[in-house]
């Protein structure tokens, strides 16, 4: 009897440790909510391809909602058994095609883009957000932030002109209340341009917060805001 009890206890401990490991793999401190300017994605040597639904509107599009740790590292591909399932987000598809389009070549229906975002990043927050909840949360955050309005209201327009990086940050913080991190890329001529804007969200996905840590990299003091 004692040996059977010992075996049972060992199996129970292994099960608990397994559950603990799964829990830890989904533990994270905050989200990066990342939006990209399509004009900058397309204005490179690599260029871009519009999705099958046609040219997106001239607005920031969602890149992703990424769980992150305060030390700057991040979890990824946390649950290979929970693959992307389009049926789970069928009510969000038209909204996603508008606000989360893929600009990668060749042209597509953006499903591959969303699959990548869910499987690499979304599965690491599945203890908090279901697959539907993950995409719905990102769409809600985009509606809350309205980056293009924040910039144009401050006289910063997607017209191909260069603007001060400081003014871009101040315009967004003034409108939204939180400090953004700006990522640049370069156009075909090598000029630095406004590419992606990072905002931080608490680990429930509910509220914007000040970023505990910013990604690495930097822009020039003056950056282009290309048209689209």
PyMOL commands that set and color helices and strands:
alter all, ss='L'
color gray80, all
select helices_A, chain A and resi 2-25+38-42+86-99+111-120+122-125+131-145+147-152+165-176
alter helices_A, ss='H'
color red, helices_A
select strands_A, chain A and resi 30-37+60-68+162-164+181-186+192-202+208-209+222-224
alter strands_A, ss='S'
color yellow, strands_A
deselect
rebuild
show_as cartoon
